[in-house]
Amino acid sequence: MRRGFHVVVLMLLLTALFGVTASAQDMMYSESPMLSSMVDSGELPAVEERLPASPRVVEPFKEVGQYGGTMRVGFTGNNPGWGGMWYVTGWENLVSWAPDFSGVVPNIAESWEISDDVRSYTFHLREGMRWSDGEPFTADDIIFYIDDVLFNEELLVGGPSADWLPREGAEDFTAEKIDDYTVRFNFANPYGTFLLNLAQWNGRHITWFPKHYLTQFHADYNDAVDDIVAETDGVEDWVGLFNLRASGPTDDTNNYFNNLDRPLLFPWIPTSVLGGSTQMTMVRNPYYWKVDTEGNQLPYIDEVIGVSYQDNEARNLALANGDIDYIKDATGREFFFDALDSGAPLNMSLPLSDAANSNSIHFNRNAQDPVLAEIFSDINFRIGMSHAINREEVIEIVHFGQGSPAQVGPVEDSPLYNERLANQYVAYDVDLANQYLDMVVPDKDADGYRLRPDGERLSFVLTVVNELAWQASWVQVAELLIGYWDAVGVEVLLNAVSDDTFTEQRENNNLEATMFTGEGGAGLTAILDPRYYVPGELMGMYGNGWFYWYTNALEATQIEPPEDIKEIRVAYEQVGQQPSLEGQIEAMSDLLEVAADNFWVIGISRPAPGFQPYHQRLGNYPDEWVKGWVEGVEKITYPEQWYIKQ
């Protein structure tokens, strides 16, 4: 599967240059019997009238599927989206990744043209495409987002800000409607990585705002919007109302799971909310705009049920018993392979992680305690703490011997691989750890713990999230780290919290140290998700307030970065401005040298080989695939072409 990343180097952006899609001309369309009965009764128009003139054609991974059935997806916690449903049932942008991660392919946009200076992008939408309520999706929806959301000074007080929009020149960005199905984006500066950003999470908002539905909650369109505000719990003004009903621009996108009226462009739409229950339901979108190679309207599966479990163990057992069909971020490798050997109704896929590391460790240079902030900012402290970690032991205990010691850095077959960044300071050497720590905090108290420059014991809190499946091993890793650091005289206290609590502490800059994921490993993902290489990115918690300063996030604690950090940010903006893939790689490689010099975060190990169990009755699931945040996790497997074997 690694060969896919060599394809990335050779082919990425080639599709972007041409914007070609598979033809649906002269196809005869078919639909689910569930919808045929609704057509017969007059509840729906014929399938030809519900599909765009040129639907997106999806080639099934293994075979043309069967219509019908209910897929049961298990998750932990109270957020169906982050638990896995967003990746399985959502994530539709203007462009999407090819299944092998070799580049972007047309999705909502049927085709596009790019100006020679990569400042202007013209997108051709699919004529006749519709929202889930049957209303047309057109350029007006995109222009509504740009003009009335992105550039609305009440919704975004700090000015236009979006994941896909470069901060430099954001005020000068424009979008123009050429006709009902053509829109042009004009950027102030060259933007060579725009299409790559659109395929990932960053691109979600451009096609996220149905104008016909949301104008009723927008003060510029509805003079009586205050009446709706007064009738709606939990909001104080039209801005709060709009964010609630739109699930954005500043609210959690996954809130759409709680709004059954909101039109969507997804394969399935919610029909019940989780609320105080343990289940929520979704049903096929009759206006979904994709077909398979034989003209069958997707998705194949009629209904999706999301089931919330108290913990991973209960969820794992349910999958092994056949009570559910799928889970995201499976944990318990030994459990599932034993279950498979024992005859459980399972199949096993072997995804390849795009991650750079199993975990990243962040010491917050913006910590509220100025003495801690100064200590954390000293690279010798971070080097010492890194040498104190027995990575081989962590790998053996937590990851069942899978993986190898490494820092956070692009993997070996990435064109961005940096040997120094990946391998520096990984040796487990307590004496060397003490030597580096002695350069920063040499004095100790009677109990052998190091003293800060102000004479107080050096003690800080390591905050770790312990709620979601993909965080299942984090507390165990944190407990091992605390023991290693205690052995070199650094007292660390563990604070295991829920995801919501963690978000609140992060936004309020109440984190001292934390542990998180390790993105940015395979292919070009270090360019697309540089959080651990470039300070000032979301989830780069080694400079926790810098991101909020750059985005002028009024709900969070903003901290202006020093000049050297600002210079690095400018250099990163220039990576995306390069018109060629070669130029982007060269510019990002220079930044990775800077990352190696600064050693922003500490890593543990390269990720273990992936595994993904799923129920035997789930068809068209790939045997191997590239798994990561940039790829949309499950979205790159095109869940709309999964099917339930009858």
N, C-alpha and C positions, 0 to 999 in steps of 0.2 A: 504493500500500500504506500510505502514511502515514495515510490516512483511518481505518485500524484504530485508531490511537492517539486520534483524536478520539472514536471509539466507546468507547474505554476511559473517557474522561472522563465520558461520558453514561451508560454502562451498567454499569461495573464495580461489582460488589456487588449488582446487581439479581438476577442468577441466584442469588447467595448468599442473598438474602432469601427466595427461594421454594424453592430446592433441587429443581427439577423435572427429571425425566429422561424420555427418550423411552421409550415403552411397548413392551414385548416381548410383551404379552398376545396370545394366539391365534396366535403365530408357529409355523410348522412349521420345525424346526431341521434343518440339514444339517451335515456334517462332512467333513474331508479324507478321501479314499480311504485314506490312510495309517492313519487311526484306524478307519475302517470295517472294515478287515481285522482289526484287533485286537479290535473288538467281536465280529465273527463268530467269532473263535477263543476268545472268553471271557476275553481278557486285560483288557478294559475294559468297564465298563457302557455302556449306550446313551447317546448324546449328551444326551438329555433329562435323564438322571440325573446327568450331569457338570456341566451348567450350573445356575446359580442359578435360582430361580423367576422373577426379573426380571433378565436379563442386561443389561449395558451395551450399548446399541445405538450403533454407530459408523457414521456416514454416510461411505461412501467418498469420497475427494476428487474422483475423476473418474468412476469406474464400479465396478460390482461386479467383484471380482477373480476370479482363477483359483487353484485349489488346486495346490500342488506346488512343486517346485524348491528350489534351494539358493542362498541369497544369500551372496556373498563380501564381507566388510568388511575393508578394509585399515587398519592403524594402524602407528605407530612406537613403539618402546620395548617394555617387558616388562609393561605393565599394560593388559590388554585393555579394562578399564572406562574409565579416563581416556583411552585411545586412541580411544574412540568407542562401544564396545559397551554401556556403561551407558546411554547416551542412546537407542540403537537398540533394545536388548533389555530394558531395565529401566524404572525410574522410574514406579512405580505407587503413587499416594497416595490418600487418602480422596477428594480432589477433584482435578480436572485443569483445565488451561486450555482454554477454547474454542479451536478452530483459528485464529481470527482475533485471539486475545489480547484479546477483548472482556470477559473475565470468567471466573469459575470455573464449572465444570459438574460434576454428580455423576460419580463414578468408582467407587471401591470402596464409598463411601457412596452409597446410592440416593437419599437425601433427608435433610433436616435442618431443625431449627427453632432459632432464635436468640432469646434473651430480650431484652426491650426495653432492658435496661441493658448488653447485649453482654458479659455475664459468663458466661453459660451457653449451651452448644451441645449439642444433642441430635442424634446421628447414627443413622440407620436403615441398617443394613448389608443386603447382599443375601442373603436367605434361601436357603440351599443352596449358597452359594459355597464353593469348596474350594481347598486348597493343591495344589501340583503333585503331591503323593503321594496325593491323593484324600481326605485328612482335612479335615473341615469347618473353614472359617474363620469364627470367631464373635467375639462381644464378649469372650469369655474370652482370646483372643489379645491384644487391646488392653489389657485389665485386667492381664494377666500382664506386659506391658511397663511399665505405669504402676507397679504395686505391687512387682514383683519385679526390675525392671531400673532404672527411673528413680529409684525411692525406695530402692533397695538400697544401703546405706552402704558395702559392700565394692566393688561394681561402680562406683559413683560416690561416691568418698570425700568430695568436696566438697559433696555434697548434690545434689538434682535439678537437672540441667542439660541442656537440649536446645535446638536451634536455633529450635524453634517455641514454646518456653516462655519468657515474659518473666521476666527475672531478678528484677525487683521482684515479690515475692509468690509466688515459685516454691514455697517451702515449704508454702504454703497451698493450692496447686492440688490438686484432687481429681478422680477419675474414678469413675463408678459404673455398674455394669451394671444396666440396667433390665430387660432380658430377653436371650435368646441373641443377638438381632440388633439391640439398641439399647443405646447407651452415651452417657452424658452427661458432658461436661467442664465443670468449674466453676472459674473463675479468680478470683483474689483481687481483681483490678482489671478495669475495662472493657477489652475486647480487640477493637477494631473491625476489625483487619487479620488476624485469625486465619485465616480461610479463604484469604486471599491467600498467607499463609505456607505453608499446607498444600499448595498446588498446586506449590510449588517444592521445591528440594532439602531445605529445612527440614523438610518433612513426612514424610520417608522412614521414620523410625523407628516411627511410630505403628502401622503395619501390617507391621512388619519382623520380628517375633519369633513364630514358630510355637511355641506353648506345648507341644504334644504332642511336639515334637522336642527342644526346648531344655531341658526340665526334667531330662533325664538328665545335663546338664552344669552344673546349678545346685545348689549346696550345700543350699539350703532344701528341695529336693525329692528329692535322691539322697544317701543316707548313704554310698554307696560311690563318690562322685565322685572321691575321691583315687586310687582304683585306675585310673580313666581318665586322670587327670593323669599318673600314673607311666608309663603306656603311650604318652603323647603327646609327641613331640619338640617342643622349643621353648617349653614352658609350665612354670611353676613352681608354680602353684596353680590353684584352680578358677576364679578370676577370669580368668586368662590363657586357660584352656581355654574358658570361656564366650565371651569376646571372639573367640577363634579360630573356634569353631563357629558363632557367631551373626553374625560379621562386624559386630561392634558390641557395646556402644554406643560404645566408644572406639577400636576398631580401624577400619581403612579398610573402608567398606561394600563396596567392590569386591572384597574378599577372597572373596566368595561364588563368584567365578569359579574358585576353587581348591578348592571343597568340593562334590563331586558329590552328596552325600547331603542337602544342606540343602533343605528344601521352600521353594518360591517362589510368588509370585503373578504372575509375569511371563509374557509370551507364549511365550518360549523358555527352556529350562533347559540348563545346561552338561552335556555328556556327556564332554568331555575337557578337560584343563587345558593351559595353554600350556607350563609347565614348561621343559624345555630344548629344546622344539620351536619351530617358527615358526608353528604353527597350533593353534587350539583350536576345539572344535565345540559347537554348541547345537542342540537339537531342539525341536519344538513342544511346548508344555505341553498335554496332553490335557484338562486341567481349566480351561483359560483361560476366563474368564467374560464375554467380549465376543462379540457377533455383529454382522454387518452388517445393513443394512436389509431384507434378504431372509431373515434367519435363519441365514445361514451362520456357523458358529463360526469365530472368528478365532484365530490369524493365518492368512493365506492361505499363507504360505511355510512349507515343512516344516522346513527346516534352515538354520542360519546358521553359516558358517565365518569365524572371525577369523584374519587372516593378518598376522603381524608383519613389518615391513620395517625394514631398517637405517637408512634415512633417507627424507626426503620425496621426494627425486628418484626413488628406486626405486619408491616407492609411487605417485607420479604417473604414472610410465611404465607401471606395471602397469594402472592404470585406463584410461589412453589406449589401451593395447593390448587392452583387453577382458578382462584376466585376473582382475579383480575388479569388483564392481558398485558399490561405494560407499566413500567415505572421509569422515571428519569433518574440518572445518576445512581445506578445500583451500587450498593455497598455489600460486603460480605462475599468476596470471591469464593472462598472455600465452601461456604454454605451453598451457594448456587451450583457450583460444579459437583458437589456431593449430591445435591438434589437431582441434578441432571443424570448422574450415574445411577441414581436410585429409581429412575423412571418417572420423575416429575414431568408434567406436560409442558416442557420447556424446549425452546431452541436457544442457541447462543450465538450472538454476533460479536465480532471482535473489532470495535472501533479504535482508531488511532487518535490519541489525544494530540491537540495542537499546542498544548500548554508547554511553557518553558520550565515549570517546576511544580512540585506537589504543593508547595506553600511558599508564600513570601512573608517575611517578618519585617514589620515597619516600626521604627522608633520616631515618634512625632517631633520634628524640629520646631513645631509650633505649639508644643505643650504649654499649658497655662502656667506651669511652674517654670520660671525662667532658668533656674539652675539645671533642671532636667533637660530643658530645651538645649542648653549649651552643651551638656554632656552628650546628648543624642546627636548633635551636629558634628561632633568630633569623629572623623573616620577611624581613628585608632580604637575608639570604643566599639564601633561596629565590627571592626576586624577581630578584636579580642573576643567579642561575644560569638562571632562566627566560629573561631577556632575552638571554642569551648563545647561545641555541639558534636556529639557522637552520631554522625549521620548514618553510619552502618547499622548502629543499634536501632535507630528510628526506622530505617528501611526494614530491618528484620522483624521488629515488633509490630509496627503499624501496617506496613505494606507487604508483609509475608515474603520478604526477601526480594521483592520486585523493584527495580529501579537502581540508580547509581547516584552517589553524592554529586551535587552540583549547585551552583548558584543560579539565580534567575537570569537566563539568557537564551537567545535563539538556539535551536537544536543544531546538531552537527551537519545535517544536510540542507539546512536553510541557507540561502545566499547571503544571509545576514549574520551567519555564525561568527562569534568573536570568542576565540579560545580563552583569552584572559578573563573576559567577563564571566564565562561559564565556570571556570575552574579555580579562580583565585580564592584563597583563604578557606578552602574546604577541608583541609587536613584537621583531624581531631588531635589537638595538641594542647593539653592543659597548661604546660609550662609556657608555650608561646602565647596562649590566651592571656595568661597573667602578665606577661611582659607588655603586651599592648595595653591592657587595662591599667597597668601601673603608670603608663604615660598620661592617663587621664584622671584616674581616681586612685592614687597610690596608697593613701592612708586607710587603716582599718580600725574597727572598734574591738572591744574585748572579745566579742563573739566571732571575730574573723570576717565581718561584713565590711565592705568598702564604704568609705565616708565621702560625701560630696564636698566640694570646695568650701561650703558654708558650715561644715562640721557635722551635718546631719547624716544619718545612715542613708546610703543610696538604696532606695526602695521605690519600686514603681509597679503599676498595675498592667498586666497583659490581658487585654479584653478580647475574647474569642466568641464568635457566634456558634451556637450549638443547636439550631432549630431545624434546618433544612437538610435533606439527604446528602447533598454534596459537601456538607460541613460535618459529616458524621464522625470523622476521625480527628477533628481539630482539637478537641479537649484532650484527647490522649496524647497528641503531639505536644500540646502546650505543657502538659504535666511533665513530660520528659525534658523539655527545654528548661523548665523552671528548676529541675534537678541539676542539669548541667551547669546552669548559671549560678546556682547556689554553691556549687563546688569551687567556683572562682570568686566567691565573695560578693555576689550580686543578688540581693533579695528581690524576688519578683512574686507578685500576688496574682492569682488567677481570678478573672471575672468572666464567667460564662453567661452569655445573655441571649435573648431572643433577637431575631433579625430586626424587628421594629425598634427595640431598645438600642441596638447597635447603630442603626441609622440616626436616631435622635442624638446619641453621644457623638457620632461623627460630625453631624451638622452643627452641633454646639461646641465642637472642639474640646470635648471632654475625654478624648482618648490620649493615653500616654504611650502605650505600645499596643500593637495588635498583630494578628496573623490573618492572612487572607489567601486568595488563590494565586496562581502563577502564570497568567496569560502571556502571550507574545513569544511562542516558541517556534512553530512550524511555518514554513513558507515565508510569506511577507507579513505575517500577523504582528510582528514587532512594529511595523509602520502603522498598521491599522488600529492596534490596541497597545500604545506605548506606555501605559500607566506606570510600569516599573522601571522604565528607562528615561522617561521625560517627566520632570516634576511639573505639578500643576494640572494633572489629569485627575478625573474622577476616580476614586478608590486608590489614589496615590497618597496613602495616609502617613507617609514620612514627611510630608509638608501639607498637613491636613487642611489648612485654611487657604492655601494658595489657589486651589481650584475654584473655591467660592468667590475669591477676589476676581479672578479672571472672568467668571461668568456673572459677576455682580448679583449673586444669589442672596436676596434680601432675607430669606428665611434661615440662613445659615451664618456662621461666624466667618467673616472675611479677614484674611491676613495678607497684606501686600508682600509679595516676595522680594528678596534683595535683587540687586542689579544683575548678579551673575545668573540667577535663575531666570530672570526676564530674557537674558541673552540666549539661554538655552531654548526657551520657548520660541523665540524668533527663529532660531535655527530649525526647530521642528516645523514651524509653519512653512519654511522654505523647502522642506522635504516634499510636502504635498504639492508645492507649486511646480515641481519638476515635470516637464511634459512627457518624459520618457521613463520607462521602467528602470532602465540602466541608471538614469540620473537619480531616481528615487532611492535605489539601492545604495548608490555611492554616498548620497547625502545622509541617509540613515546610518550607514556604517560609521561615518564620522561621529555621529551622535552616540553611537554605542561605545565608541572609545571614550567619550566623555562620561558615559554611564559607568564604564569600568573604572575610570579615574575616581569617581565620586562614591561608588559602591552604595547606591541609594538604599537598597533593601538586601536582606539576607535570604538565601534560599536553602532548601533542604536536599531535595533529590529530583532527578528526572522522573516524570510520572511513570508508574507501572503500566504495562500493557493493559489496554482497556478490555472490558467485557460488558455485554449488554444482554441479559436474559429477557425473553419475552414468550408469551404463550404460543404454543404450537399452532393454534388456529389463526394466528395473525400472519397474513400473506404479504408478499412483496417487500418484506423487510430485508435490507441489504446485509450480506454476510460480513462486510467490513466497510467502514466509512470514516471520514475525518470529523472528529468531534471537538467542538470548541464553541466559545461564546461568539466569536466573529462569524462562524458558519451558521449561527442560529441553532446550535446544538442539534436537536432532532429535525429541524426544518430542512436541513440539507438532505435528509432522507425522503423528502416529499411525502409527508404523512397522508396527504389527500389520495395517494395511490396505494396506500395500505388497504387490505381488505380482510374480511372475516371469512374463513373457509367454512363452507356449509357442510 
